[in-house]
């Protein structure tokens, strides 16, 4: 699985940018701006970047979810995708 440059979630197209850091969020690995319709993912280890990307996608599904719940879902979803590649063929 690779991180695309653009994703459509619902009716919104989000531009996906790989960045060296998230502005004004020193410890964040990703950020989604609904007003700018873009996601930022910090460049790093490939599985970490995929996990962060899925985390941001899940946030776009449900803005009100707690960050820790979103992270747990992203971790499990990435494991599922990696462990079951035949599902996505």
VEXPA-574174 format. One record per residue: residue in three letters; x, y, z of N, C-alpha, C, O, CB in turn; residue number from 1. Coordinates in Angstrom, 2 decimals. Glycine has a CB too. Layout:
% VEXPA-574174
SITE   code    n_east   n_north      n_up   ca_east   ca_north     ca_up    c_east   c_north      c_up    o_east   o_north      o_up   cb_east   cb_north     cb_up   pos
SITE    ALA         X         Y         Z         X          Y         Z         X         Y         Z         X         Y         Z         X          Y         Z   NUM
...
***
This chain:
% VEXPA-574174
SITE   code    n_east   n_north      n_up   ca_east   ca_north     ca_up    c_east   c_north      c_up    o_east   o_north      o_up   cb_east   cb_north     cb_up   pos
SITE    UNK      0.85     -1.18      0.00      0.00       0.00      0.00      0.89      1.24      0.00      1.89      1.30      0.72     -0.97       0.00      1.22     1
SITE    UNK      0.52      2.20     -0.81      1.29       3.45     -0.81      0.36      4.62     -0.52     -0.85      4.55     -0.73      2.01       3.65     -2.15     2
SITE    UNK      0.95      5.69     -0.06      0.19       6.89      0.27     -0.01      7.68     -1.02      0.96      8.07     -1.67      0.91       7.75      1.36     3
SITE    UNK     -1.26      7.93     -1.39     -1.53       8.68     -2.63     -1.31     10.18     -2.44     -1.22     10.66     -1.31     -2.97       8.42     -3.10     4
SITE    UNK     -1.23     10.89     -3.54     -1.08      12.35     -3.50     -2.41     13.04     -3.25     -2.46     14.21     -2.85     -0.46      12.85     -4.81     5
SITE    UNK     -3.51     12.31     -3.49     -4.86      12.87     -3.33     -5.80     11.72     -2.98     -5.68     10.63     -3.53     -5.33      13.62     -4.63     6
SITE    UNK     -6.75     11.97     -2.07     -7.77      10.98     -1.74     -9.13     11.65     -1.73     -9.26     12.84     -1.42     -7.48      10.31     -0.38     7
SITE    UNK    -10.15     10.88     -2.07    -11.52      11.37     -1.99    -12.19     10.67     -0.81    -12.24      9.45     -0.74    -12.31      11.10     -3.33     8
SITE    UNK    -12.69     11.47      0.11    -13.39      10.96      1.28    -14.74     11.66      1.31    -14.82     12.87      1.54    -12.58      11.19      2.61     9
SITE    UNK    -15.80     10.88      1.09    -17.11      11.48      0.93    -17.10     12.32     -0.34    -16.73     11.82     -1.40    -17.50      12.35      2.16    10
SITE    UNK    -17.51     13.56     -0.24    -17.54      14.44     -1.40    -16.29     15.31     -1.50    -16.19     16.15     -2.39    -18.77      15.32     -1.36    11
SITE    UNK    -15.35     15.12     -0.57    -14.19      16.02     -0.49    -12.93     15.33     -1.00    -12.63     14.20     -0.63    -13.99      16.50      0.95    12
SITE    UNK    -12.19     16.04     -1.84    -10.87      15.59     -2.26     -9.85     16.25     -1.34     -9.83     17.47     -1.20    -10.59      15.93     -3.77    13
SITE    UNK     -9.00     15.44     -0.72     -7.93      15.94      0.14     -6.60     15.78     -0.57     -6.29     14.70     -1.08     -7.92      15.19      1.51    14
SITE    UNK     -5.81     16.83     -0.62     -4.44      16.74     -1.10     -3.61     16.16      0.05     -3.78     16.57      1.20     -3.89      18.15     -1.57    15
SITE    UNK     -2.72     15.22     -0.26     -1.89      14.60      0.77     -0.45     15.03      0.54      0.14     14.76     -0.50     -2.02      13.04      0.74    16
SITE    UNK      0.11     15.71      1.54      1.49      16.22      1.46      2.38     15.47      2.44      2.02     15.28      3.60      1.53      17.73      1.75    17
SITE    UNK      3.55     15.05      1.97      4.57      14.49      2.84      5.47     15.64      3.26      6.02     16.33      2.40      5.38      13.32      2.13    18
SITE    UNK      5.63     15.85      4.56      6.34      17.01      5.08      7.42     16.58      6.08      7.41     15.46      6.58      5.35      18.00      5.74    19
SITE    UNK      8.34     17.49      6.38      9.39      17.19      7.36      8.90     17.38      8.79      9.41     16.74      9.71     10.61      18.07      7.12    20
SITE    UNK      7.91     18.25      8.99      7.30      18.45     10.31      5.94     19.14     10.13      5.67     19.74      9.09      8.23      19.31     11.25    21
SITE    UNK      5.13     19.04     11.15      3.80      19.68     11.14      3.94     21.05     11.81      4.36     21.15     12.96      2.72      18.79     11.87    22
SITE    UNK      3.58     22.08     11.08      3.65      23.45     11.59      2.82     23.60     12.87      1.66     23.19     12.90      3.17      24.45     10.53    23
SITE    UNK      3.42     24.17     13.91      2.76      24.45     15.19      2.33     23.20     15.95      1.55     23.31     16.90      1.57      25.32     14.95    24
SITE    UNK      2.82     22.04     15.56      2.48      20.79     16.26      3.75     19.94     16.31      3.91     18.99     15.53      1.30      20.01     15.54    25
SITE    UNK      4.66     20.28     17.22      5.99      19.69     17.25      6.02     18.17     17.32      6.86     17.55     16.67      6.73      20.23     18.41    26
SITE    UNK      5.12     17.55     18.08      5.20      16.11     18.25      4.22     15.34     17.36      4.16     14.11     17.45      4.93      15.77     19.69    27
SITE    UNK      3.47     16.02     16.52      2.48      15.35     15.66      3.15     14.69     14.46      4.11     15.22     13.90      1.43      16.35     15.19    28
SITE    UNK      2.62     13.53     14.07      3.10      12.84     12.87      2.19     13.08     11.68      2.55     12.76     10.54      3.20      11.34     13.14    29
SITE    UNK      1.00     13.66     11.93      0.08      13.95     10.85     -0.94     15.00     11.28     -1.13     15.26     12.47     -0.62      12.69     10.39    30
SITE    UNK     -1.58     15.58     10.29     -2.60      16.60     10.56     -3.52     16.69      9.35     -3.07     16.61      8.21     -1.95      17.99     10.88    31
SITE    UNK     -4.81     16.87      9.61     -5.78      17.08      8.55     -6.42     18.45      8.73     -6.89     18.79      9.81     -6.86      15.96      8.54    32
SITE    UNK     -6.43     19.22      7.67     -7.10      20.51      7.66     -8.35     20.37      6.80     -8.26     20.24      5.58     -6.15      21.66      7.14    33
SITE    UNK     -9.51     20.41      7.44    -10.75      20.30      6.69    -10.99     21.57      5.87    -11.52     21.50      4.76    -11.93      20.03      7.64    34
SITE    UNK    -10.61     22.72      6.41    -10.84      23.97      5.69     -9.95     24.09      4.45    -10.38     24.65      3.44    -10.60      25.17      6.61    35
SITE    UNK     -8.72     23.57      4.52     -7.82      23.61      3.36     -7.91     22.34      2.52     -7.31     22.25      1.45     -6.37      23.82      3.83    36
SITE    UNK     -8.66     21.38      3.00     -8.83      20.10      2.32     -7.48     19.46      2.01     -7.20     19.09      0.87     -9.64      20.28      1.02    37
SITE    UNK     -6.65     19.33      3.06     -5.37      18.68      2.87     -4.95     17.92      4.12     -5.33     18.26      5.24     -4.31      19.70      2.49    38
SITE    UNK     -4.15     16.90      3.89     -3.54      16.12      4.96     -2.04     16.29      4.87     -1.48     16.37      3.78     -3.95      14.62      4.87    39
SITE    UNK     -1.40     16.33      6.02      0.06      16.37      6.08      0.53     15.15      6.85      0.02     14.84      7.93      0.57      17.70      6.75    40
SITE    UNK      1.50     14.45      6.29      2.09      13.26      6.90      3.58     13.51      7.02      4.23     13.87      6.04      1.78      11.96      6.07    41
SITE    UNK      4.14     13.31      8.22      5.57      13.52      8.43      6.34     12.35      7.81      6.02     11.18      8.03      5.90      13.66      9.94    42
SITE    UNK      7.36     12.71      7.04      8.22      11.70      6.39      8.94     10.90      7.46      9.47     11.45      8.43      9.24      12.36      5.43    43
SITE    UNK      8.95      9.57      7.28      9.62       8.70      8.24      9.58      7.26      7.77      9.53      7.00      6.57      8.98       8.83      9.62    44
SITE    UNK      9.59      6.35      8.70      9.57       4.92      8.41      8.24      4.59      7.69      7.19      5.06      8.12      9.73       4.07      9.72    45
SITE    UNK      8.29      3.80      6.60      7.10       3.57      5.78      5.86      3.09      6.53      4.77      3.60      6.30      7.42       2.58      4.72    46
SITE    UNK      6.00      2.11      7.43      4.82       1.64      8.17      4.26      2.71      9.09      3.04      2.79      9.28      5.17       0.40      8.98    47
SITE    UNK      5.13      3.52      9.67      4.67       4.62     10.53      3.90      5.64      9.70      2.87      6.15     10.14      5.87       5.30     11.23    48
SITE    UNK      4.40      5.93      8.50      3.70       6.88      7.62      2.33      6.33      7.20      1.35      7.07      7.17      4.55       7.18      6.37    49
SITE    UNK      2.26      5.03      6.87      0.97       4.43      6.50      0.00      4.48      7.67     -1.18      4.81      7.50      1.15       2.98      6.03    50
SITE    UNK      0.49      4.17      8.85     -0.34       4.20     10.05     -0.86      5.63     10.29     -2.04      5.82     10.61      0.45       3.70     11.28    51
SITE    UNK      0.01      6.61     10.13     -0.39       8.00     10.30     -1.41      8.42      9.24     -2.37      9.12      9.54      0.84       8.93     10.25    52
SITE    UNK     -1.19      7.99      8.01     -2.13       8.29      6.93     -3.51      7.71      7.26     -4.52      8.41      7.14     -1.62       7.72      5.59    53
SITE    UNK     -3.56      6.45      7.67     -4.85       5.84      8.04     -5.48      6.57      9.22     -6.69      6.75      9.27     -4.67       4.35      8.38    54
SITE    UNK     -4.66      6.99     10.17     -5.14       7.77     11.32     -5.85      9.04     10.84     -6.93      9.36     11.31     -3.96       8.13     12.26    55
SITE    UNK     -5.22      9.74      9.91     -5.82      10.98      9.40     -7.08     10.69      8.58     -8.04     11.46      8.64     -4.80      11.74      8.54    56
SITE    UNK     -7.08      9.61      7.82     -8.29       9.22      7.07     -9.43      8.95      8.05    -10.55      9.42      7.84     -8.02       7.96      6.19    57
SITE    UNK     -9.16      8.20      9.12    -10.20       7.91     10.11    -10.69      9.19     10.78    -11.88      9.31     11.07     -9.67       6.93     11.16    58
SITE    UNK     -9.80     10.13     11.05    -10.23      11.42     11.60    -11.19     12.11     10.64    -12.16     12.74     11.08     -9.01      12.33     11.88    59
SITE    UNK    -10.95     12.00      9.36    -11.83      12.68      8.41    -13.22     12.03      8.39    -14.20     12.69      8.03    -11.23      12.65      7.00    60
SITE    UNK    -13.31     10.76      8.77    -14.61      10.09      8.86    -15.41     10.62     10.05    -16.62     10.78      9.97    -14.43       8.57      8.98    61
SITE    UNK    -14.71     10.88     11.16    -15.38      11.25     12.40    -14.52     12.26     13.15    -13.64     11.89     13.92    -15.66      10.01     13.28    62
SITE    UNK    -14.78     13.51     12.93    -13.99      14.60     13.50    -14.03     14.60     15.03    -13.08     15.05     15.67    -14.49      15.93     12.98    63
SITE    UNK    -15.10     14.12     15.61    -15.29      14.21     17.06    -14.60     13.09     17.85    -14.55     13.16     19.07    -16.74      14.19     17.37    64
SITE    UNK    -14.07     12.08     17.18    -13.46      10.95     17.89    -12.20     11.36     18.64    -11.44     12.22     18.18    -13.14       9.84     16.92    65
SITE    UNK    -12.00     10.73     19.80    -10.80      10.98     20.57     -9.59     10.44     19.81     -9.68      9.41     19.14    -10.90      10.33     21.97    66
SITE    UNK     -8.47     11.13     19.93     -7.26      10.77     19.20     -6.81      9.34     19.51     -6.40      8.62     18.60     -6.14      11.75     19.52    67
SITE    UNK     -6.87      8.93     20.76     -6.40       7.59     21.13     -7.28      6.50     20.50     -6.77      5.45     20.11     -6.39       7.43     22.67    68
SITE    UNK     -8.57      6.74     20.40     -9.46       5.78     19.75     -9.15      5.69     18.26     -9.12      4.60     17.69    -10.95       6.17     19.97    69
SITE    UNK     -8.91      6.83     17.64     -8.55       6.86     16.23     -7.24      6.11     16.01     -7.13      5.34     15.05     -8.43       8.32     15.72    70
SITE    UNK     -6.25      6.33     16.89     -4.97       5.65     16.73     -5.12      4.14     16.85     -4.52      3.40     16.07     -3.97       6.15     17.77    71
SITE    UNK     -5.91      3.67     17.78     -6.13       2.23     17.93     -6.78      1.66     16.67     -6.40      0.58     16.22     -7.01       1.94     19.16    72
SITE    UNK     -7.75      2.36     16.12     -8.39       1.91     14.87     -7.40      1.89     13.71     -7.37      0.93     12.93     -9.58       2.81     14.52    73
SITE    UNK     -6.58      2.92     13.60     -5.59       2.99     12.52     -4.58      1.85     12.63     -4.24      1.22     11.63     -4.85       4.34     12.54    74
SITE    UNK     -4.12      1.56     13.85     -3.17       0.46     14.06     -3.77     -0.87     13.61     -3.12     -1.65     12.90     -2.76       0.39     15.54    75
SITE    UNK     -4.99     -1.13     14.03     -5.64      -2.41     13.69     -5.94     -2.49     12.20     -5.79     -3.56     11.60     -6.95      -2.58     14.49    76
SITE    UNK     -6.35     -1.38     11.59     -6.65      -1.37     10.16     -5.39     -1.63      9.34     -5.43     -2.39      8.37     -7.29      -0.03      9.75    77
SITE    UNK     -4.28     -1.01      9.71     -3.03      -1.24      8.99     -2.61     -2.71      9.12     -2.19     -3.32      8.13     -1.92      -0.31      9.53    78
SITE    UNK     -2.71     -3.27     10.31     -2.39      -4.69     10.49     -3.27     -5.56      9.60     -2.78     -6.49      8.96     -2.57      -5.10     11.96    79
SITE    UNK     -4.55     -5.26      9.56     -5.48      -6.03      8.73     -5.09     -5.97      7.25     -5.07     -7.00      6.57     -6.92      -5.52      8.91    80
SITE    UNK     -4.79     -4.79      6.77     -4.43      -4.60      5.36     -3.14     -5.37      5.04     -3.07     -6.05      4.02     -4.24      -3.10      5.03    81
SITE    UNK     -2.15     -5.26      5.91     -0.87      -5.95      5.67     -1.01     -7.47      5.77     -0.37     -8.20      5.02      0.18      -5.47      6.66    82
SITE    UNK     -1.84     -7.94      6.70     -1.99      -9.38      6.93     -2.93    -10.06      5.95     -2.93    -11.29      5.85     -2.47      -9.62      8.32    83
SITE    UNK     -3.73     -9.29      5.23     -4.74      -9.85      4.33     -4.71     -9.18      2.96     -5.73     -8.65      2.53     -6.13      -9.72      4.94    84
SITE    UNK     -3.59     -9.19      2.26     -3.49      -8.47      0.99     -4.46     -8.99     -0.07     -4.85     -8.24     -0.97     -2.09      -8.55      0.46    85
SITE    UNK     -4.86    -10.26      0.03     -5.77     -10.83     -0.96     -7.13    -10.15     -0.96     -7.85    -10.18     -1.96     -5.93     -12.31     -0.72    86
SITE    UNK     -7.49     -9.54      0.15     -8.79      -8.85      0.26     -8.82     -7.66     -0.71     -9.90     -7.28     -1.18     -9.04      -8.37      1.72    87
SITE    UNK     -7.67     -7.07     -1.01     -7.61      -5.84     -1.78     -7.17     -6.04     -3.22     -6.81     -5.08     -3.89     -6.69      -4.87     -1.13    88
SITE    UNK     -7.20     -7.30     -3.70     -6.83      -7.59     -5.09     -8.04     -7.58     -5.99     -7.92     -7.80     -7.19     -6.12      -8.94     -5.18    89
***
